Amino acid sequence: MNERKLTEYLDSLLKAGLPSFDCMVSKDHELLYRHMGGFADAGKTEPIRTDQKYLMFSMTKIQTMTAVMQLVEQGKLSLEDEVAKYLPAYRNLTVREKDADGKERIVPADKPLTMLHLVTMQSGLNYDLHRPGVDRFLAEHGGDGTTRELVNAMAESPLDFHPGTHFQYSLSHDVAAAVVEVVSGKRFSEYLAENVWTPLGMSSTCFCKGMNEGVEGLAQQYVCDNGDIAQIRPMEPSCDYQLAPGYESGGAGLMSTTEDYAKLADALACGGTGADGAQILRPETVAEFSVNRISGASRDELVKNMGRRGYGYGIGMQVLLEPGRLGTKAPAGIFGWDGAAGSLAIMDPVNRMSLVFAMHVRNCGYAYGVIHPALRDLMFED
């Protein structure tokens, strides 16, 4: 890694309009690099701190998949299990499809929904946060509901396609979190606290609320108009993926710090063992994250709909498959994911390296198309 080039690139982002950032790179449990810049407030009076909090959005999925694979490792869950085994509401699913004349019809799903369909985003679910069942349940219960209650309500809507036939980014990992609750007998937050946060010393990670006003240390959140990094404006600290006060979104609900997330990324890059020796997963289980599990139409849709050229998708994270095609020195098999406000985690199990990057700007396509690939390449720059 060339620290000078990485620093120059990160600093250039501030000049381009990014309000703030924090970036950490670790290897073999040792911090190789950290650089941060910008301000935590819209008035630019409070420089970013080492313990700054960010809404992590879809980087939550990394923790949800860690929880799922812990249960798989313990023999309490299988990726081949039908979801209905744990959530009966998913037993008789239907699918919305069109006939030859373009007329829509609702038909029974041609196969049961499995855990593998959930973790690989091939479930047929979508990211409609106002599905009729969810809105109905909230209206009937004073605007509140638990994770399992609202996930069950999601099953009332037809799937967009038969399970396993396409890739579509969706609420699949929220459903996976509800399964973790059923299998473990704990609230999702309790499970993560006992099995991920406490063992790794992640003391600043928690589930956020729909509105996070007054949270001490939370960086100002921004939104990028028209996806242009030069058109960034402050917005409220909301997380619309937290559907109710009692809901814990396994797909997008966590608040954390760069330091906390770096502890998890380091553990996953080092065979499932944290810096203090806590083993959250076995090396052979972590190796499963480097395996691509989609092909055909699903792989094409990952590229077409999410721009992930050269990547596959495995257990809830992207997997680099064709580094030569991208002109990067990053090795095949690195895995990771990002969040709706631009955060990013990359784990390299071969070199036992990890990178965690935090920013706090919603709707910033520049982050995914430009910043994240650049950070990946600079992570392995000579």
C-alpha positions in Angstrom: 0.0 0.0 0.0 1.3 3.4 -0.9 0.2 5.7 2.0 1.2 8.9 0.2 -1.0 8.2 -2.8 -3.9 7.1 -0.6 -3.6 10.3 1.5 -3.4 12.5 -1.6 -6.5 10.8 -3.0 -8.6 11.1 0.2 -7.6 14.8 0.6 -8.7 15.4 -3.0 -12.2 14.3 -2.1 -12.5 17.2 0.3 -11.5 19.6 -2.5 -14.1 18.0 -4.8 -16.9 18.6 -2.2 -17.0 15.7 0.1 -17.9 17.0 3.6 -15.8 14.4 5.5 -14.3 11.0 5.5 -12.5 8.5 7.7 -10.4 5.6 6.4 -8.6 2.8 8.2 -6.5 -0.1 6.8 -5.4 -3.0 8.9 -3.2 -6.1 8.4 -2.8 -9.1 10.8 -4.6 -7.2 13.6 -2.3 -4.2 13.2 -3.4 -0.7 12.1 -1.4 0.1 9.0 -3.0 3.4 8.1 -5.6 5.9 9.2 -6.5 9.2 7.7 -9.6 11.4 8.2 -10.6 14.9 7.2 -13.5 17.3 7.1 -16.1 18.3 9.6 -18.8 16.6 11.6 -21.2 19.5 11.5 -22.7 21.5 8.6 -21.2 24.7 10.0 -17.7 23.3 9.6 -16.7 24.1 13.2 -16.2 20.5 14.5 -13.4 18.5 12.9 -14.2 14.8 12.4 -13.2 12.8 15.5 -11.8 9.3 15.8 -15.0 8.1 17.6 -17.4 9.8 15.1 -20.6 7.8 14.5 -22.2 7.1 11.2 -25.3 5.5 9.9 -23.9 2.4 8.2 -27.0 1.4 6.2 -26.3 -1.7 4.1 -22.9 -2.4 5.7 -25.3 -3.8 8.3 -25.6 -6.8 5.9 -22.0 -7.8 6.7 -23.0 -8.3 10.4 -26.2 -10.1 9.5 -24.3 -12.5 7.3 -21.8 -13.1 10.0 -24.7 -14.0 12.4 -26.2 -16.3 9.8 -22.9 -18.1 9.2 -22.3 -18.5 12.9 -25.5 -20.4 13.2 -24.7 -22.4 10.1 -21.3 -23.2 11.6 -23.0 -24.4 14.8 -25.3 -26.7 12.8 -28.4 -24.7 13.9 -29.2 -23.5 10.4 -28.5 -24.5 6.9 -28.4 -22.4 3.7 -30.5 -25.1 2.1 -33.3 -24.7 4.8 -36.6 -23.4 3.7 -37.4 -20.0 5.2 -40.8 -21.3 6.1 -39.2 -23.7 8.6 -38.6 -20.7 10.8 -41.1 -18.1 9.4 -44.4 -20.0 8.5 -45.7 -16.8 6.8 -43.3 -17.6 3.9 -44.7 -21.1 3.3 -47.2 -20.4 0.4 -45.6 -17.5 -1.5 -46.9 -16.2 -4.7 -45.1 -14.5 -7.7 -46.2 -11.6 -9.9 -45.6 -12.4 -13.5 -46.8 -11.4 -17.0 -48.3 -13.7 -19.6 -47.5 -13.5 -23.3 -49.9 -10.6 -23.8 -48.2 -8.6 -21.0 -51.1 -9.1 -18.7 -50.1 -9.4 -15.0 -51.1 -12.5 -13.1 -50.3 -13.9 -9.6 -49.2 -17.5 -9.5 -47.8 -19.8 -6.8 -44.0 -19.7 -6.4 -42.5 -22.7 -8.3 -40.2 -23.6 -5.4 -39.8 -22.9 -1.7 -37.8 -19.8 -0.7 -34.6 -20.9 1.0 -31.9 -19.2 3.1 -29.6 -19.4 0.1 -32.0 -17.4 -1.9 -32.1 -14.8 0.9 -28.4 -14.4 1.4 -27.7 -14.2 -2.4 -30.4 -11.6 -3.1 -32.2 -14.1 -5.3 -35.4 -14.3 -3.2 -37.8 -12.3 -5.4 -38.3 -9.7 -2.7 -37.7 -6.0 -3.5 -36.8 -2.9 -1.5 -40.3 -1.5 -1.2 -40.4 -0.1 2.3 -44.2 0.5 2.1 -45.3 -2.9 1.1 -49.1 -3.2 1.7 -48.7 -5.8 4.5 -46.2 -3.6 6.4 -48.3 -0.5 6.1 -51.4 -2.4 7.2 -49.6 -3.9 10.2 -48.3 -0.5 11.3 -51.7 1.1 10.9 -53.3 -1.6 13.0 -50.6 -1.5 15.7 -50.0 2.2 16.4 -47.1 2.5 14.1 -44.9 -0.1 15.8 -43.9 -3.7 15.3 -41.1 -6.1 16.0 -38.6 -7.4 13.5 -40.4 -10.7 13.1 -43.9 -9.2 13.0 -43.0 -6.8 10.2 -40.9 -9.4 8.3 -43.9 -11.7 8.4 -46.1 -8.9 7.0 -43.7 -8.5 4.1 -44.7 -12.0 2.9 -48.2 -10.9 2.0 -47.0 -9.3 -1.2 -46.2 -11.4 -4.3 -42.5 -11.9 -5.1 -41.2 -10.2 -8.2 -39.8 -13.5 -9.6 -39.5 -17.1 -8.8 -36.8 -17.8 -6.1 -33.4 -18.4 -7.5 -34.0 -17.1 -11.0 -32.7 -13.5 -10.8 -30.6 -11.1 -8.7 -32.4 -8.2 -7.1 -31.2 -6.1 -4.2 -33.9 -6.3 -1.6 -35.2 -6.7 2.0 -33.9 -10.3 1.9 -31.4 -9.7 4.7 -34.1 -8.2 6.9 -35.8 -11.5 6.6 -32.6 -13.3 7.4 -32.3 -11.3 10.6 -35.8 -12.5 11.6 -34.6 -16.1 11.0 -31.6 -15.4 13.3 -34.1 -14.3 16.0 -36.1 -17.4 15.7 -33.2 -19.8 15.7 -31.4 -18.0 18.5 -34.4 -17.1 20.6 -33.1 -13.6 21.0 -33.8 -10.2 19.6 -31.4 -9.5 16.7 -29.6 -6.7 18.6 -29.1 -9.1 21.6 -27.7 -11.8 19.4 -25.2 -9.4 17.7 -24.2 -7.9 21.1 -23.5 -11.3 22.5 -21.8 -12.9 19.5 -20.2 -10.1 17.6 -20.0 -6.7 19.3 -18.9 -7.8 22.8 -16.4 -10.4 21.7 -14.7 -7.9 19.3 -15.0 -4.9 21.7 -17.4 -3.0 19.4 -18.8 -0.8 22.1 -20.1 2.0 19.8 -22.3 -0.2 17.5 -26.0 -0.3 17.9 -29.3 -0.1 16.0 -30.4 3.4 15.1 -33.9 4.8 15.0 -36.0 6.1 12.2 -34.9 9.6 13.3 -31.7 10.0 15.2 -31.9 13.5 16.5 -29.7 14.3 19.5 -27.5 11.2 19.1 -24.1 12.4 20.6 -21.2 12.1 18.2 -23.3 11.4 15.1 -21.8 13.1 12.0 -24.0 15.4 10.0 -25.7 13.5 7.2 -25.9 14.9 3.7 -27.7 14.1 0.5 -26.2 14.4 -3.0 -28.6 16.0 -5.5 -28.5 14.3 -8.9 -25.7 12.1 -7.7 -23.3 15.0 -8.2 -20.5 15.2 -5.5 -20.4 19.0 -6.1 -24.1 19.3 -5.2 -24.2 18.1 -1.5 -26.5 19.6 1.1 -27.3 18.7 4.7 -30.2 16.5 5.5 -31.8 15.1 8.7 -30.2 12.1 10.4 -32.9 9.7 9.3 -32.7 6.0 8.6 -35.9 5.2 6.7 -35.0 1.5 6.8 -35.9 1.3 10.4 -39.6 0.7 9.8 -40.8 1.1 13.4 -39.4 1.8 16.9 -39.3 -1.9 17.7 -37.9 -3.0 14.3 -34.2 -3.9 13.8 -33.3 -3.9 10.1 -30.8 -6.7 9.3 -30.3 -5.0 6.0 -29.6 -1.4 6.9 -30.2 -0.5 10.6 -26.9 -0.1 12.3 -25.0 2.9 13.6 -21.3 2.5 14.3 -17.9 4.1 14.1 -15.1 3.5 11.7 -13.0 2.0 14.6 -15.7 -0.4 15.5 -16.3 -1.6 12.0 -12.6 -2.0 11.5 -12.5 -4.5 14.3 -15.1 -6.7 12.5 -13.4 -6.2 9.1 -10.0 -7.2 10.6 -11.5 -10.3 12.2 -13.1 -11.4 8.9 -9.8 -10.8 7.0 -7.9 -12.8 9.6 -9.9 -16.1 9.5 -12.6 -15.0 11.9 -10.4 -14.1 14.9 -10.3 -10.6 16.3 -7.2 -8.7 17.5 -7.8 -9.9 21.1 -8.2 -13.5 20.2 -12.0 -13.8 20.1 -13.0 -16.2 17.4 -16.4 -15.2 15.9 -16.1 -17.6 12.9 -13.8 -20.5 11.8 -11.4 -19.9 8.9 -13.2 -22.4 6.7 -16.5 -20.5 7.4 -15.0 -17.2 6.5 -13.6 -18.7 3.3 -17.3 -19.2 2.2 -17.6 -15.4 1.9 -15.1 -15.5 -1.0 -17.2 -17.9 -3.1 -19.4 -16.5 -5.8 -22.9 -18.0 -5.7 -24.6 -16.4 -8.6 -24.4 -16.9 -12.4 -26.3 -16.4 -15.7 -29.0 -13.8 -15.5 -28.3 -13.0 -11.8 -24.6 -12.1 -12.5 -25.7 -10.0 -15.5 -28.2 -8.2 -13.2 -25.5 -7.5 -10.6 -23.5 -5.7 -13.3 -26.4 -4.0 -15.1 -28.4 -2.8 -12.0 -25.6 -2.2 -9.5 -22.5 -1.6 -11.8 -20.4 -4.3 -10.2 -18.4 -5.3 -13.2 -15.8 -8.0 -12.5 -17.6 -9.1 -9.4 -19.8 -11.9 -8.3 -22.0 -12.1 -5.2 -21.8 -14.6 -2.5 -23.1 -14.8 1.0 -24.4 -11.2 1.3 -21.4 -9.5 -0.2 -19.7 -8.9 -3.5 -16.7 -11.0 -4.4 -14.0 -9.9 -6.8 -13.7 -12.5 -9.6 -11.9 -10.7 -12.5 -9.2 -8.3 -11.2 -7.4 -8.4 -14.6 -10.6 -7.2 -16.3 -10.6 -4.2 -14.0 -6.9 -3.4 -14.2 -6.5 -3.7 -10.4 -3.8 -5.3 -8.3 -6.4 -6.4 -5.8 -6.5 -10.2 -5.6 -9.5 -12.3 -6.7 -11.5 -13.4 -3.7 -11.6 -10.2 -1.7 -15.1 -9.5 -0.5 -17.1 -6.8 1.2 -20.0 -4.4 0.9 -21.0 -0.7 1.2 -23.8 1.5 2.6 -26.3 4.0 1.4 -24.3 6.9 2.8 -21.1 5.8 1.1 -19.4 3.7 3.7 -17.3 0.7 2.5 -15.6 -2.4 3.9 -13.2 -4.6 2.0 -11.8 -7.8 3.4 -8.8 -9.6 1.9 -8.4 -13.1 3.5 -5.2 -13.9 1.4 -3.1 -11.0 2.7 -5.2 -10.7 5.9 -5.8 -7.1 5.1 -9.0 -4.9 5.5 -10.1 -1.4 4.7 -13.0 0.5 6.2 -14.1 3.8 4.8 -16.8 6.1 6.2 -18.6 9.1 4.7 -22.1 10.3 5.3 -23.7 11.3 2.0 -26.9 9.7 0.7 -27.6 9.3 -3.0 -23.9 9.7 -4.0 -23.4 7.5 -7.0 -19.9 8.9 -7.2 -19.0 7.0 -4.1 -19.8 3.6 -5.7 -18.6 4.3 -9.2 -15.4 6.2 -8.4 -14.4 6.4 -4.8 -14.8 2.8 -3.8 -13.0 1.3 -6.8 -10.2 3.9 -6.3 -9.8 2.9 -2.6 -9.8 -0.8 -3.6 -7.0 -0.1 -6.0 -5.0 2.1 -3.7 -5.3 -0.5 -0.9 -3.0 -2.7 -3.1 -0.9 0.0 -4.8 2.9 -0.4 -4.6 
